[in-house]
Amino acid sequence: MQLAAAQLAAHLAKGVRPLYVIHGDEPLLAQEAADAVRAAARTQGYTERSSYTVAGAHFDWGAVRAAGGSLSLFADKQIVEIRVPSGKPGKDGSVALQQLAEAAAGNDSTLTLVLLPRLDKATRSGAWFSALESHGVSVQVDPVERGALPQWIAQRLSLQGQRVKAGEEGQRTLQFFADRVEGNLLAAHQEIQKLALLHPEGELDWQQVEAAVNNVARYDVFKLSEAVLAGNPQRVARMLDGLQAEGEAEVLVHYTIAEDIRALKRVKDAMAQGRPLPMALRENRIWGPRERAFERVLPRLDDALLARLLRAAHRVDGIVKGLKQPDWPVGGWPALQRLALMLCRACMTAPAPGPRG
């Protein structure tokens, strides 16, 4: 049985099942989902809890199996937690998890909680994970994307009796808040809790939020790519500053930007050879949010502009490796700023082709 994280509370209100699997790469939401399962289990008499972390190939799965069949003298029911931080239980673990999943159905005295990171498609279709989903409840914890972050913040504020002003000022406040905490949901949660400590329930204005919320945003190069292709220069500049402050390698940042330019050129060339856009995107392994960005951007980029961007990427490749280029900044980060904003502005302002009169 599969559940979205938002459905878990309603499910638990009807009673707990013997087996739960929580998987995803957002620590805060995974922790909250696990806490919800534990809290519901405690109200139904699961008073003892043991935890096992699978680390290395020589983990003792026999101890986990034994735990499921034993109770202390003082507990009627128990929770057995199995953490697999790598998402790879190994050969013995795969067999053990399948056995635990099959045994869970008839075991009312033990609730098994399996905690996993984000899993790829191949792992989710494997025998051990399929057994866990078939015999238990699977909860996938997805990250909160940047576009949904202001609404998520507003919902969290409402849980503690607070809200921003209505209208444009409130939206501006939420966007400011999101900029400060992007990519760091646990810190975002802490900043929201801080507001509850600093201010009473009710309406929060811009000044109160601006004074209280620290800049705890964390960025990665993949989100940088999304911002560039979305044509958002303010966010791109902010993310590059953040990546530089966090010590990200200039070469990796350059590779990400340059690969977007090269991929745009490859897809554009394939279309010029007569391939439909969907086919050209599949052939170049462009999918998901990146696919939608390419579909929007490609009609707005001509061959001459792509050629200029490729030449610029080549020059910045030399700069981040210590070479100097005429008419370009000497340092790697200023050069990366210039290259990223060149592509960003092209995605934002390039005119779409129209009918010729």
N, C-alpha and C positions, 0 to 999 in steps of 0.2 A: 504494500500500500504506500503510495507516494502522497506527501503533503507539502504544500508551500509553508514557509515559516509563519506567514500570517494566519494560517488555518490551525496552527498547533493549539492555541489556547482553547478554541471551541471544541477541538477534539478531546483534549485532556479533561474538559469539564464533564464529559460523558463517561470518564473512567480511563485508566491506563491499560495498555497492552503489555505483554511480557517482553517485547523486543522493540527497541528504537535504534535507528541509525541516523546520526546527524553528520552531514558532510558539507563542506564549503570553506572558503578562504577568508571569511570575515570573522575575526576572533570575537568581537563583541556580540554579534548576533548568534554565533554558535554557542557562546557561553550562556547567553540569555535563554536560548532554546533548551540547553541541557539543564539549566537551573529550573526551568518551568517543568520539565519532566520529573526532576528530583522532588520538587515541591509537591506536585500532584501525587507522586508515589508515597511520600511521607504521610499525606492525609489518608492514604489507604492502607497504612500499616507496614510499609517497607521501611523499617527503622534501622537496618544495618546496611553499611555501604563498604564495598572494597573496590580498589582501583588498580588496574594493570596497564603499564605502558610498554608497548611492543617496540623494543630497541635491539636491532641486530638480528642475525640469522639464528642465534642460539637461544631465543626466547623460549621459556618453558610454558608451552600451551597446556601441558597437563595440569598445571596449577590453576589455570582459568577454568578448565573443565571441572576440576574438583570443587572449585568455589561455587559453581552453580548447583552442586548437589549437596552442599553442607550448610547448616545453619548453626549459629551459636545457641547456647542455652537460653539467652535472653531476647532473642529476636524470632518473630513469627515469619517475617518476610525480609528479603534483602535486595539491594541493588548491586549488580556487578558491572563495573565500567571497564571498557577496553578501549584504550587510546592507541591509534596507529598513526603517529605523526607523519610518516612517509607515505601513507596510503598504499603501501606494498606489504602485505602480511607474510609473503613468502609461501613456499609450497606447503609446509606444515600448517601455517596459519590459515591458508585457504581451506584446507581440509577441516581444521578445527572450527572455523567460522561457519562452514556449512553444517557441521554437526550441531553447533550451538543453536543455529537458526532452526534446524529441524526439531531440536529438543525443546525449544522455547514454547511451542504451541501448547504443550501439555504441562507446563511448569508454572503454577500459579504462585509459587513461593519465591520466585526469583525474577526480577526485572533486569534484563540485560540492556546496557546502553553502550553502543559502539560509536566512537567519535573519530571522524576521518577528515582530512583536508579536502580541498577541491579535487575531484577525480576527473580524468579524461574519459572520453567516450568508450575507449577500449576497456578500461578498468570497470566502468559501470556495467558493461555487458558481460563481464567475467562471471564464472559460476559462483564464486563466493559472495559477490555483491548481489547477484540476482537472487541467491538464496536468502540473504538478509532482507531484501525488499519483498520477496514473496511471503515470508513468514512473519515479517514485522512491519513497522511503520518507518518509512524513510523520509527525512526532512532535509531538503536542500536549502542551504543558506547562501543566498546570492548577495554580492556587494551592492551597496547603494551607489548608483552612478551619479555623476556630478549634476546632471539635469534634474534628478529626483531628490537631491540633497536638501534644498530649501524646504520642500514639503515635509521631508523626514524630520528636519529640525523643528518645524512648526508643530508636528504631531507630538514630538517628545516634549516640547514646551507645554502643550495642552495637558499632558499627563500630570504635570506638576502645577497646573492651574495658572499658567502664564501664557501670554500671547503677544505678538507684535501689533503695532498699529494697523488699522485697515488701510487699504489703498496702496498708492505708489510708495509711500514712506515705509510701510511694512514690508513690501516686496524688496525694496532696496536694503532694508535691514537684514532680511533673510539671505539675500545674495551676498552681502558683506560677510555674514556669519559663515556661509558655505565656503567662500574664498579663504577664510582663515583656517578652516578645519578639513578641507578637501583631502581625501586620501588617508585620513586618520580617524576612523569612526570612533574608536575607543576614546581618543582625546576629545572628539566632538561631544560624546556623551558626558565626559567629565566637565566640559565647558558649560553644557546645559545645566548640569547639577550645580555648578558654581553660581549660576544666575538665581537658582532657587534659594541658595544661601544668602546671596547679597540683596535680593529684592523680594518683596511680598508677592503673593498671588495677584494677578491682574495684568494690566497692559505694560509692556516694556517699550521704551522709545529708543531711537537710534543712539543717543548719547550713552544710555545705560549699557547697551550691547557693545558699542564701540570701546567703552572704557573697560569692560569686563573680559572680553573674549581675547585670548592670546592667539598669536599666529602659530598654529601647530600643524599646518598643512604639510603633507608628505606627497611627493610627486614621483612618478616613474616615467620612463621614456615612452612607454606604450600610450599612456594618457596624453603625453606631449604630442604624439602623432595625431591623436583624435582632435586635439585643440587646433593644431596647424591646419588639418584638412577641413575643420569646421569654419575656418576663417575668423578666428577670435584672437586678434593680436594682443589685447590686454592680458588675456589668460596665458597666451604663449610666453609673453615676456615675464610674467610672474612665475610660471613654471620653470623657465630657464634659470631665473635667479635662484629658485628653490633647489633645483638640481645642482647648481654650482655650489651653493651653501652646504649641501649634503655630501659633497665630494664625489659626485658621479663622474665617471670617466668621459672626457671630451670625445674620445674616439667612438664610444658607444652612442652618445647623443648624435654625433655626425652620421654614423651608420644608419640610425633610425630615420633621420630626415632625408638622407641621400637615397635610402631604399624606397621611401615613398615617391620620390621624384623618378627613380628608375622604374618603379612599378607603374606609375602613371604613363611613362613613355612606352613601356612594353604593351600595355593594354591599348593605348592610342594607336600604336603601330599595327597591332592585331586587328583593330577595327578598320584601319585603312586597307588591310588585306582582305576585307570582306567578312570578317567574323562578327556575329552579333555581340553586343556588349555583354550579355550574361555568359556567353561561351568564353569570351576573352577574359572575363573576371575569374571564371572557374579554372581556366588553364593557368592563370598566374596565382592561384591559391589566395584569392581575395574574397573574403566572406565576412558575415556578421556586420558590425558597425562600420568597419572599413569598406565593405562592399557598398553600403548605402552612401558613404561619403564619396567614393569614387563615382558612383552613378550621378551624383549631384555636380561634382567638380569637373569631370572629363569633358562634357560639352562646352565648358567655358574656357578650356585651355587649348591654344593652337600650337602647332609644331614649333614655331619660332620661339614662343615663350618657354616651352619645355626644353628647347635647346639651350636657352640662356640659363635656365635653372640647373641643367646638367653641368654646364661649364662652371657655374658658381659652386656647385657641390664639389667638383674636382679641385677647384682652388682652395676651398675650405679644408678638404682632405689633407692638402699639403700644410696648411697653417696649423692644424691640430697636431701635426707631426713635427712641427718646429721650423717649417719653411716660411719665408716671407713672400707675399704676393703683392704686386703693384695695385694700388687703389683699394686695398683691403686692410682691415684692422690687423695689428700685429698679433694680438692675443687670440687664443682659441675661443674663449667664451664670447668676446665681442663679435668674432667672425660667425660663430654659431647663431648668435642673436640675429645678425643681418641675414644669414641664409634662411633661417626659420621664418622670419618675417617676410622675406621675399616670397616664399611659397605660400605663407598664410594670406598675404594680401592678394596674391594671384587667385587663390581659392575664393576670396571674398569679393573681389572687385572686377575680375575679368568678365567682360560683357558676353552674354550668351548670344550665339549666332541667331540672327533673325532673317526674315524673308527679304530678298533684295527687290527694290522697286525698279 
